[in-house]
């Protein structure tokens, strides 16, 4: 009976890992405590360690952020900011300001769960 329970536990753990979807560039996130996102997939704004900017895995120049987010942002949706731990905070803030000008009202900061 215990073997069956461990098998079910392992199956559910693997299934839940497969359900995670984050359309973001692979970055080294800072650690922190955060709530789980809802199933509604938000727009992802990523900055990697070389300060390259991505909107949902598509590379964009800093002057293109605003128009790209206007094109992709759905009404009443959040923007997840996924910045590498080594990324410069200035470029992250500039990207968030461009997203704000494009109509983003709510930002969620992606962190690595401790």
Rosetta blueprint (number, residue, H / E / L):
1 X L
2 X H
3 X H
4 X H
5 X H
6 X H
7 X H
8 X H
9 X H
10 X H
11 X H
12 X H
13 X H
14 X H
15 X H
16 X H
17 X H
18 X H
19 X H
20 X L
21 X L
22 X L
23 X L
24 X L
25 X L
26 X L
27 X L
28 X L
29 X L
30 X L
31 X E
32 X E
33 X L
34 X L
35 X L
36 X L
37 X L
38 X L
39 X L
40 X L
41 X L
42 X L
43 X E
44 X E
45 X E
46 X E
47 X E
48 X L
49 X L
50 X L
51 X L
52 X L
53 X E
54 X E
55 X E
56 X L
57 X L
58 X E
59 X E
60 X E
61 X L
62 X H
63 X H
64 X H
65 X H
66 X H
67 X H
68 X H
69 X H
70 X H
71 X H
72 X H
73 X L
74 X L
75 X L
76 X L
77 X L
78 X L
79 X E
80 X E
81 X E
82 X E
83 X E
84 X L
85 X L
86 X L
87 X L
88 X L
89 X H
90 X H
91 X H
92 X H
93 X H
94 X H
95 X H
96 X H
97 X H
98 X H
99 X H
100 X H
101 X H
102 X L
103 X L
104 X L
105 X L
106 X L
107 X E
108 X E
109 X E
110 X L
111 X L
112 X E
113 X E
114 X L
